[in-house]
Amino acid sequence: MGKRILIIEDDTALAEILADFLKLRGGYDVRTAADGLEGLKLLKKASFDLVITDITMPYVSGIGILTILKRDYPEIPVIAITGYGDEVKSLAEEKKADVVLSKPLDNQRLLNLLEKMLTKGGSDAS
């Protein structure tokens, strides 16, 4: 099985479309969480190679997720996504998101980005 990716996104339709795309086109093992709280529970149960998180969500925001990830799982790269403006993007960058992308996502660009991020730390570069 491929690298494990966790998608934390409260728009369940978007999360499922993205998960299906990454499974089919990238060969990734993808799990989804509908909010930050569910995402944190999954992080405690399983290991992931990368996290994609929405920034604006109920319960635990993407900024909260970023703060916890960078403190407790600093080795996991994080892509933050947002449908909001530059102020939200700046906050995500300030919290050390590895990459911040705006919605709507360009799936092919995201796939290329994932490949680079997931092989960067790998022992055999492609």
DSSP file (Angstrom, degrees, kcal/mol; ACC not computed):
  #  RESIDUE AA STRUCTURE BP1 BP2  ACC     N-H-->O    O-->H-N    N-H-->O    O-->H-N    TCO  KAPPA ALPHA  PHI   PSI    X-CA   Y-CA   Z-CA
    1    1 A M              0   0    0      0, 0.0    27,-0.1     0, 0.0     3,-0.1   0.000 360.0 360.0 360.0 151.6    0.0    0.0    0.0
    2    2 A G        -     0   0    0     25,-0.7    26,-0.1     1,-0.2    25,-0.1   0.051 360.0 -54.4 -75.6-173.6    1.1    3.6   -0.7
    3    3 A K        -     0   0    0      1,-0.1    26,-2.5    25,-0.1     2,-0.5  -0.261  60.5-113.3 -60.6 150.7    1.9    6.4    1.7
    4    4 A R  E     -a   29   0A   0     24,-0.2    45,-2.9    -3,-0.1    46,-1.2  -0.791  33.5-174.6 -97.6 127.2   -0.8    7.2    4.2
    5    5 A I  E     -ab  30  50A   0     24,-2.6    26,-2.5    -2,-0.5     2,-0.5  -0.959  12.5-153.9-121.7 136.8   -2.6   10.6    3.9
    6    6 A L  E     -ab  31  51A   0     44,-2.1    46,-3.0    -2,-0.4     2,-0.6  -0.951   7.4-162.4-109.3 125.5   -5.1   12.1    6.3
    7    7 A I  E     -ab  32  52A   0     24,-2.8    26,-2.5    -2,-0.5     2,-0.7  -0.940   2.8-169.4-107.1 120.6   -7.6   14.6    4.9
    8    8 A I  E     +ab  33  53A   0     44,-3.2    46,-2.9    -2,-0.6     2,-0.3  -0.929  28.6 142.7-111.0 108.0   -9.4   16.7    7.5
    9    9 A E        -     0   0    0     24,-2.4     6,-0.1    -2,-0.7    48,-0.1  -0.970  44.8-153.0-152.7 125.1  -12.2   18.6    5.7
   10   10 A D  S    S+     0   0    0     -2,-0.3     2,-1.2    46,-0.2     3,-0.1   0.644  84.7  82.6 -79.4 -13.3  -15.7   19.5    6.9
   11   11 A D     >  -     0   0    0      1,-0.2     4,-2.5     2,-0.1     5,-0.2  -0.771  67.4-169.8 -85.9  95.4  -17.0   19.6    3.3
   12   12 A T  H  > S+     0   0    0     -2,-1.2     4,-2.4     1,-0.2     5,-0.2   0.825  80.5  55.1 -63.5 -32.6  -17.5   15.8    3.1
   13   13 A A  H  > S+     0   0    0      2,-0.2     4,-2.4     1,-0.2    -1,-0.2   0.943 110.9  44.9 -63.8 -46.3  -18.2   15.8   -0.7
   14   14 A L  H  > S+     0   0    0      1,-0.2     4,-2.7     2,-0.2     5,-0.2   0.912 112.4  52.4 -62.0 -43.0  -14.9   17.6   -1.3
   15   15 A A  H  X S+     0   0    0     -4,-2.5     4,-2.7     1,-0.2    -1,-0.2   0.914 111.5  45.8 -60.3 -43.8  -13.1   15.3    1.1
   16   16 A E  H  X S+     0   0    0     -4,-2.4     4,-2.8     2,-0.2     5,-0.2   0.902 112.9  49.3 -68.6 -41.1  -14.4   12.2   -0.7
   17   17 A I  H  X S+     0   0    0     -4,-2.4     4,-2.4     2,-0.2    -2,-0.2   0.940 115.0  45.2 -61.1 -46.6  -13.7   13.5   -4.2
   18   18 A L  H  X S+     0   0    0     -4,-2.7     4,-2.5     2,-0.2    -2,-0.2   0.913 113.3  49.7 -63.9 -44.1  -10.1   14.4   -3.1
   19   19 A A  H  X S+     0   0    0     -4,-2.7     4,-2.3    -5,-0.2    -2,-0.2   0.930 111.8  48.1 -61.8 -46.1   -9.6   11.0   -1.4
   20   20 A D  H  X S+     0   0    0     -4,-2.8     4,-2.7     1,-0.2     5,-0.3   0.915 111.9  50.0 -61.3 -43.3  -10.9    9.1   -4.4
   21   21 A F  H  X>S+     0   0    0     -4,-2.4     4,-3.0    -5,-0.2     5,-0.6   0.932 112.4  46.3 -60.4 -47.1   -8.6   11.1   -6.7
   22   22 A L  H  X5S+     0   0    0     -4,-2.5     6,-1.9     1,-0.2     4,-0.9   0.835 114.3  48.5 -68.5 -32.3   -5.5   10.5   -4.5
   23   23 A K  H  X5S+     0   0    0     -4,-2.3     4,-0.9     4,-0.2    -2,-0.2   0.945 120.0  36.3 -68.9 -48.7   -6.3    6.8   -4.2
   24   24 A L  H  <5S+     0   0    0     -4,-2.7    -2,-0.2    -5,-0.2    -3,-0.2   0.932 129.4  29.2 -73.3 -47.6   -6.8    6.3   -7.9
   25   25 A R  H  <5S+     0   0    0     -4,-3.0    -3,-0.2    -5,-0.3    -2,-0.1   0.817 132.8  30.0 -85.8 -32.2   -4.2    8.6   -9.4
   26   26 A G  H  <<S-     0   0    0     -4,-0.9    -3,-0.2    -5,-0.6    -2,-0.2   0.605  92.7-129.4-104.8 -13.5   -1.6    8.6   -6.7
   27   27 A G     <  +     0   0    0     -4,-0.9   -25,-0.7    -5,-0.4    -4,-0.2   0.744  54.2 155.4  70.8  22.4   -2.0    5.1   -5.2
   28   28 A Y        -     0   0    0     -6,-1.9     2,-0.8   -26,-0.1    -1,-0.2  -0.501  51.1-124.4 -85.1 152.1   -2.2    6.6   -1.7
   29   29 A D  E     -a    4   0A   0    -26,-2.5   -24,-2.6    -2,-0.2     2,-0.4  -0.870  42.5-169.7 -90.5 108.6   -3.9    5.1    1.3
   30   30 A V  E     -a    5   0A   0     -2,-0.8     2,-0.3   -26,-0.2   -24,-0.2  -0.871  18.3-176.6-115.5 134.6   -6.2    7.9    2.3
   31   31 A R  E     -a    6   0A   0    -26,-2.5   -24,-2.8    -2,-0.4     2,-0.3  -0.919  13.9-150.6-119.4 150.3   -8.4    8.4    5.4
   32   32 A T  E     -a    7   0A   0     -2,-0.3     2,-0.4   -26,-0.2   -24,-0.2  -0.915   8.7-165.8-123.6 151.7  -10.8   11.3    5.9
   33   33 A A  E     -a    8   0A   0    -26,-2.5   -24,-2.4    -2,-0.3     6,-0.0  -0.997  17.5-145.1-132.8 138.2  -12.1   13.1    8.9
   34   34 A A  S    S+     0   0    0     -2,-0.4     2,-0.3   -26,-0.2   -26,-0.1   0.599  80.8   5.4 -82.1 -11.7  -15.1   15.5    8.9
   35   35 A D  S  > S-     0   0    0     22,-0.1     4,-2.2     1,-0.1     5,-0.1  -0.967  83.4 -92.1-160.2 173.7  -13.7   17.9   11.5
   36   36 A G  H  > S+     0   0    0     22,-0.9     4,-2.4    24,-0.7     5,-0.2   0.848 119.7  54.7 -63.1 -36.3  -10.6   18.6   13.5
   37   37 A L  H  > S+     0   0    0     21,-0.3     4,-1.8     2,-0.2    -1,-0.2   0.931 110.8  44.8 -63.9 -46.2  -11.7   16.6   16.5
   38   38 A E  H  > S+     0   0    0      1,-0.2     4,-2.1     2,-0.2    -1,-0.2   0.883 111.6  54.8 -63.8 -38.6  -12.2   13.5   14.4
   39   39 A G  H  X S+     0   0    0     -4,-2.2     4,-2.2     1,-0.2    -2,-0.2   0.906 106.5  50.2 -61.6 -43.1   -8.8   14.2   12.7
   40   40 A L  H  X S+     0   0    0     -4,-2.4     4,-1.5     1,-0.2    -1,-0.2   0.876 108.6  53.0 -64.1 -37.6   -7.0   14.3   16.0
   41   41 A K  H  X S+     0   0    0     -4,-1.8     4,-1.2     1,-0.2    -1,-0.2   0.916 109.6  48.4 -63.3 -42.8   -8.6   11.0   17.0
   42   42 A L  H  X S+     0   0    0     -4,-2.1     4,-2.2     1,-0.2     3,-0.3   0.886 107.0  56.4 -64.3 -38.7   -7.4    9.4   13.8
   43   43 A L  H  < S+     0   0    0     -4,-2.2    -1,-0.2     1,-0.2    -2,-0.2   0.840 107.6  48.9 -62.1 -32.9   -3.9   10.8   14.3
   44   44 A K  H  < S+     0   0    0     -4,-1.5    -1,-0.2    -3,-0.2    -2,-0.2   0.773 114.7  45.2 -76.3 -25.8   -3.7    9.1   17.7
   45   45 A K  H  < S+     0   0    0     -4,-1.2     2,-0.3    -3,-0.3    -2,-0.2   0.789 121.4  18.2 -88.1 -30.4   -4.9    5.7   16.3
   46   46 A A  S  < S-     0   0    0     -4,-2.2     2,-0.3    -5,-0.1    -1,-0.1  -0.912  74.1-110.7-141.5 162.1   -2.7    5.5   13.2
   47   47 A S        -     0   0    0     -2,-0.3     2,-0.3    -3,-0.1    -3,-0.1  -0.762  30.4-166.5 -97.4 145.1    0.4    6.9   11.6
   48   48 A F        -     0   0    0     -2,-0.3   -43,-0.2    -5,-0.1     3,-0.1  -0.949  23.2-151.0-130.4 149.5    0.2    9.2    8.6
   49   49 A D  S    S+     0   0    0    -45,-2.9     2,-0.3    -2,-0.3   -44,-0.2   0.661  85.0   5.7 -90.5 -19.7    2.9   10.4    6.1
   50   50 A L  E     -b    5   0A   0    -46,-1.2   -44,-2.1    26,-0.2     2,-0.4  -0.975  62.7-146.5-162.1 148.1    1.1   13.7    5.3
   51   51 A V  E     -bc   6  78A   0     26,-2.3    28,-2.8    -2,-0.3     2,-0.5  -0.981   3.5-165.5-123.3 134.3   -1.9   15.6    6.5
   52   52 A I  E     -bc   7  79A   0    -46,-3.0   -44,-3.2    -2,-0.4     2,-0.4  -0.984  21.8-180.0-112.3 121.4   -4.2   17.9    4.3
   53   53 A T  E     -bc   8  80A   0     26,-2.7    28,-2.7    -2,-0.5   -44,-0.2  -0.975  29.1-130.5-129.6 137.7   -6.4   20.1    6.5
   54   54 A D  E     - c   0  81A   0    -46,-2.9    28,-0.2    -2,-0.4     3,-0.1  -0.470  20.3-143.1 -68.5 153.4   -9.0   22.7    5.9
   55   55 A I  S    S+     0   0    0     26,-1.8     7,-2.7     1,-0.2     2,-0.8   0.882  84.4  54.3 -88.7 -42.6   -8.3   25.8    7.9
   56   56 A T  S    S+     0   0    0     25,-0.3    -1,-0.2     5,-0.2   -46,-0.2  -0.826  74.2 132.8-102.0 106.6  -11.8   26.9    8.8
   57   57 A M        -     0   0    0     -2,-0.8   -22,-0.1    -3,-0.1     2,-0.1  -0.953  53.3 -97.9-145.2 160.5  -13.7   24.0   10.5
   58   58 A P  S    S+     0   0    0      0, 0.0     2,-1.8     0, 0.0   -22,-0.9  -0.319  94.7  10.4 -75.4 166.6  -16.0   23.5   13.5
   59   59 A Y  S    S+     0   0    0    -23,-0.1     2,-0.5   -24,-0.1   -24,-0.0  -0.460 137.1  19.0  69.1 -80.2  -14.7   22.0   16.9
   60   60 A V  S    S-     0   0    0     -2,-1.8   -24,-0.7     4,-0.0   -23,-0.1  -0.979  86.3-141.8-120.5 119.1  -11.0   22.2   16.2
   61   61 A S     >  -     0   0    0     -2,-0.5     4,-2.3     1,-0.1    -5,-0.2  -0.165  27.2-105.0 -73.1 169.6   -9.9   24.5   13.4
   62   62 A G  H  > S+     0   0    0     -7,-2.7     4,-2.7     1,-0.2    -7,-0.2   0.818 124.0  57.3 -62.8 -30.5   -7.2   23.8   10.9
   63   63 A I  H  > S+     0   0    0     -8,-0.8     4,-2.4     2,-0.2    -1,-0.2   0.907 107.0  48.1 -66.8 -40.9   -5.0   26.3   12.8
   64   64 A G  H  > S+     0   0    0     -9,-0.2     4,-2.3     2,-0.2    -2,-0.2   0.903 111.4  50.5 -62.9 -41.4   -5.6   24.2   15.9
   65   65 A I  H  X S+     0   0    0     -4,-2.3     4,-3.2     2,-0.2     5,-0.2   0.936 110.1  50.0 -60.8 -47.3   -4.6   21.1   14.0
   66   66 A L  H  X S+     0   0    0     -4,-2.7     4,-2.7     1,-0.2     5,-0.3   0.920 109.9  50.6 -57.4 -46.0   -1.5   22.8   12.7
   67   67 A T  H  X S+     0   0    0     -4,-2.4     4,-1.3     1,-0.2    -1,-0.2   0.924 115.0  42.4 -59.5 -46.5   -0.5   23.8   16.2
   68   68 A I  H  X>S+     0   0    0     -4,-2.3     4,-3.4     2,-0.2     5,-0.5   0.916 114.6  50.5 -68.4 -44.1   -0.9   20.3   17.5
   69   69 A L  H  X5S+     0   0    0     -4,-3.2     4,-2.7     1,-0.2     7,-0.3   0.935 111.2  47.2 -60.1 -47.2    0.7   18.6   14.5
   70   70 A K  H  <5S+     0   0    0     -4,-2.7    -1,-0.2    -5,-0.2    -2,-0.2   0.791 119.3  41.6 -68.6 -25.9    3.8   20.8   14.6
   71   71 A R  H  <5S+     0   0    0     -4,-1.3    -2,-0.2    -5,-0.3    -1,-0.2   0.912 130.3  22.5 -82.7 -47.2    4.1   20.3   18.4
   72   72 A D  H  <5S+     0   0    0     -4,-3.4    -3,-0.2     1,-0.2    -2,-0.2   0.731 136.5  26.4 -96.8 -25.1    3.3   16.5   18.6
   73   73 A Y    ><< +     0   0    0     -4,-2.7     3,-2.0    -5,-0.5    -1,-0.2  -0.452  64.5 158.9-135.7  60.0    4.1   15.2   15.1
   74   74 A P  T 3  S+     0   0    0      0, 0.0    -1,-0.1     0, 0.0    -4,-0.1   0.705  71.1  64.1 -63.3 -18.1    6.7   17.6   13.7
   75   75 A E  T 3  S+     0   0    0     -6,-0.1    -5,-0.1    -3,-0.1    -6,-0.0   0.642  83.2  89.6 -79.4 -13.6    7.9   15.0   11.1
   76   76 A I  S <  S-     0   0    0     -3,-2.0   -26,-0.2    -7,-0.3    -3,-0.1  -0.747  76.3-135.2 -88.7 118.9    4.5   15.0    9.3
   77   77 A P        -     0   0    0      0, 0.0   -26,-2.3     0, 0.0     2,-0.4  -0.426  20.4-150.7 -69.2 148.4    4.2   17.5    6.5
   78   78 A V  E     -c   51   0A   0     18,-0.2    20,-1.5   -28,-0.2    21,-1.4  -0.981  13.7-164.1-128.7 129.5    1.0   19.5    6.4
   79   79 A I  E     -cd  52  99A   0    -28,-2.8   -26,-2.7    -2,-0.4     2,-0.4  -0.963  15.2-158.3-107.4 121.4   -0.9   21.1    3.5
   80   80 A A  E     -cd  53 100A   0     19,-2.9    21,-2.9    -2,-0.6     2,-0.4  -0.835   7.3-165.2 -99.9 137.0   -3.5   23.6    4.7
   81   81 A I  E     +cd  54 101A   0    -28,-2.7   -26,-1.8    -2,-0.4     2,-0.3  -0.936   9.1 176.1-123.7 147.1   -6.3   24.5    2.3
   82   82 A T  E     - d   0 102A   0     19,-1.9    21,-3.0    -2,-0.4   -28,-0.0  -0.999  34.7-159.4-149.9 148.6   -8.7   27.4    2.5
   83   83 A G  S    S+     0   0    0     -2,-0.3     2,-0.1    19,-0.2    19,-0.1   0.302  79.0  84.1-101.3   4.3  -11.6   29.0    0.6
   84   84 A Y  S    S-     0   0    0      1,-0.2    19,-0.2     2,-0.0    -2,-0.1  -0.374  82.2 -85.0-102.4-177.7  -10.9   32.3    2.5
   85   85 A G     >  -     0   0    0     -2,-0.1     4,-1.7     3,-0.1     3,-0.5   0.217  50.9 -71.4 -83.8-163.3   -8.5   35.1    1.8
   86   86 A D  H  > S+     0   0    0      1,-0.2     4,-2.9     2,-0.2     5,-0.2   0.759 120.8  63.4 -64.0 -30.5   -4.9   36.1    2.4
   87   87 A E  H  > S+     0   0    0      2,-0.2     4,-1.8     1,-0.2    -1,-0.2   0.921 107.3  43.3 -63.5 -42.4   -5.4   36.7    6.1
   88   88 A V  H  > S+     0   0    0     -3,-0.5     4,-2.1     2,-0.2    -2,-0.2   0.903 113.8  51.5 -68.1 -41.5   -6.3   33.1    6.8
   89   89 A K  H  X S+     0   0    0     -4,-1.7     4,-2.3     1,-0.2    -2,-0.2   0.914 108.9  51.4 -61.3 -42.5   -3.5   31.9    4.5
   90   90 A S  H  X S+     0   0    0     -4,-2.9     4,-2.5     1,-0.2    -1,-0.2   0.893 108.2  51.6 -62.1 -40.6   -1.0   34.1    6.4
   91   91 A L  H  X S+     0   0    0     -4,-1.8     4,-1.7     2,-0.2    -1,-0.2   0.907 109.8  49.3 -63.1 -41.8   -2.2   32.7    9.7
   92   92 A A  H  <>S+     0   0    0     -4,-2.1     5,-2.1     2,-0.2    -2,-0.2   0.896 111.9  48.5 -64.3 -40.2   -1.6   29.1    8.4
   93   93 A E  H ><5S+     0   0    0     -4,-2.3     3,-1.6     1,-0.2    -2,-0.2   0.893 108.4  54.3 -65.6 -39.1    1.8   30.0    7.2
   94   94 A E  H 3<5S+     0   0    0     -4,-2.5    -1,-0.2     1,-0.3    -2,-0.2   0.846 104.5  54.8 -62.1 -34.3    2.6   31.6   10.6
   95   95 A K  T 3<5S-     0   0    0     -4,-1.7    -1,-0.3    -5,-0.2    -2,-0.2   0.284 125.6-104.3 -85.0  11.0    1.6   28.3   12.2
   96   96 A K  T < 5 +     0   0    0     -3,-1.6    -3,-0.2     1,-0.2   -18,-0.2   0.786  53.3 173.7  75.2  32.9    4.2   26.5   10.0
   97   97 A A      < -     0   0    0     -5,-2.1    -1,-0.2     1,-0.2   -18,-0.1  -0.506  32.5-137.3 -61.4 138.5    2.0   24.9    7.4
   98   98 A D  S    S+     0   0    0    -20,-1.5     2,-0.3     1,-0.3   -19,-0.2   0.882  85.2   4.3 -68.2 -36.9    4.4   23.4    4.8
   99   99 A V  E     -d   79   0A   0    -21,-1.4   -19,-2.9    -7,-0.0     2,-0.5  -0.992  64.4-155.7-146.5 142.8    2.1   24.6    2.0
  100  100 A V  E     -d   80   0A   0     -2,-0.3     2,-0.3   -21,-0.2   -19,-0.2  -0.989  17.6-174.3-122.0 124.1   -1.1   26.7    1.9
  101  101 A L  E     -d   81   0A   0    -21,-2.9   -19,-1.9    -2,-0.5     2,-0.3  -0.881  18.0-130.4-118.1 148.8   -3.4   26.2   -1.1
  102  102 A S  E     -d   82   0A   0     -2,-0.3   -19,-0.2   -21,-0.2   -17,-0.1  -0.727  38.7 -85.7 -94.9 145.6   -6.6   28.1   -2.0
  103  103 A K  S    S+     0   0    0    -21,-3.0     2,-0.1    -2,-0.3     3,-0.0  -0.667 103.8  60.5 -84.7 148.8   -9.8   26.4   -3.0
  104  104 A P  S    S-     0   0    0      0, 0.0     2,-0.2     0, 0.0    -2,-0.1   0.493  89.6-141.7 -73.3 145.9  -10.8   25.3   -5.5
  105  105 A L        -     0   0    0     -2,-0.1     2,-0.9    -4,-0.1    -2,-0.1  -0.475   8.4-133.1 -78.7 145.4   -7.9   22.9   -5.6
  106  106 A D     >  -     0   0    0     -2,-0.2     4,-2.6     1,-0.2     5,-0.2  -0.877  21.9-159.0 -92.6 103.9   -6.1   22.0   -8.8
  107  107 A N  H  > S+     0   0    0     -2,-0.9     4,-2.5     1,-0.2    -1,-0.2   0.855  87.1  49.8 -58.9 -39.0   -6.0   18.2   -8.3
  108  108 A Q  H  > S+     0   0    0      2,-0.2     4,-2.4     1,-0.2    -1,-0.2   0.911 111.4  49.0 -67.9 -39.9   -3.1   17.6  -10.6
  109  109 A R  H  > S+     0   0    0      2,-0.2     4,-2.4     1,-0.2    -2,-0.2   0.917 111.8  50.2 -62.3 -42.2   -1.0   20.4   -9.0
  110  110 A L  H  X S+     0   0    0     -4,-2.6     4,-2.7     2,-0.2    -2,-0.2   0.919 109.5  50.7 -61.7 -44.1   -1.8   18.8   -5.6
  111  111 A L  H  X S+     0   0    0     -4,-2.5     4,-2.3     2,-0.2    -2,-0.2   0.919 111.1  48.0 -61.0 -44.4   -0.8   15.4   -6.8
  112  112 A N  H  X S+     0   0    0     -4,-2.4     4,-2.0     1,-0.2    -1,-0.2   0.907 112.2  50.1 -61.9 -41.9    2.5   16.7   -8.1
  113  113 A L  H  X S+     0   0    0     -4,-2.4     4,-2.7     2,-0.2    -2,-0.2   0.911 109.5  50.7 -62.5 -44.7    3.1   18.6   -4.8
  114  114 A L  H  X S+     0   0    0     -4,-2.7     4,-2.9     1,-0.2     5,-0.3   0.918 108.0  52.7 -60.0 -44.6    2.3   15.4   -2.7
  115  115 A E  H  X S+     0   0    0     -4,-2.3     4,-1.3     1,-0.2    -1,-0.2   0.913 112.5  45.0 -59.2 -42.9    4.8   13.4   -4.8
  116  116 A K  H  X S+     0   0    0     -4,-2.0     4,-1.4     1,-0.2    -2,-0.2   0.928 115.7  46.2 -65.9 -44.9    7.5   15.9   -4.1
  117  117 A M  H  X S+     0   0    0     -4,-2.7     4,-0.7     1,-0.2    -2,-0.2   0.862 114.1  47.3 -67.9 -35.9    6.7   16.3   -0.4
  118  118 A L  H  < S+     0   0    0     -4,-2.9    -1,-0.2    -5,-0.2    -2,-0.2   0.698 116.6  42.0 -83.1 -18.7    6.5   12.5    0.2
  119  119 A T  H >< S+     0   0    0     -4,-1.3     3,-0.6    -5,-0.3    -1,-0.2   0.643  96.1  79.8 -97.0 -16.8    9.7   11.6   -1.6
  120  120 A K  H 3< S+     0   0    0     -4,-1.4    -2,-0.2     1,-0.3    -3,-0.1   0.902 103.8  33.1 -55.2 -45.7   11.7   14.5   -0.2
  121  121 A G  T 3< S+     0   0    0     -4,-0.7    -1,-0.3     3,-0.1    -2,-0.1   0.486  99.9 109.5 -91.7  -2.9   12.3   12.8    3.1
  122  122 A G  S <  S-     0   0    0     -3,-0.6     3,-0.1     1,-0.1    -3,-0.1  -0.263  74.9-124.2 -74.3 161.4   12.4    9.3    1.6
  123  123 A S  S    S+     0   0    0      1,-0.2     2,-0.6     2,-0.0    -1,-0.1   0.796 101.1  47.8 -76.0 -28.6   15.6    7.3    1.3
  124  124 A D  S    S-     0   0    0      2,-0.0    -1,-0.2    -5,-0.0     2,-0.2  -0.898  79.0-155.0-119.1 106.5   15.3    6.8   -2.5
  125  125 A A              0   0    0     -2,-0.6    -5,-0.1    -3,-0.1    -2,-0.0  -0.472 360.0 360.0 -75.7 144.1   14.6   10.0   -4.4
  126  126 A S              0   0    0     -2,-0.2    -1,-0.1   -10,-0.1   -10,-0.0   0.419 360.0 360.0-110.6 360.0   12.8    9.7   -7.7
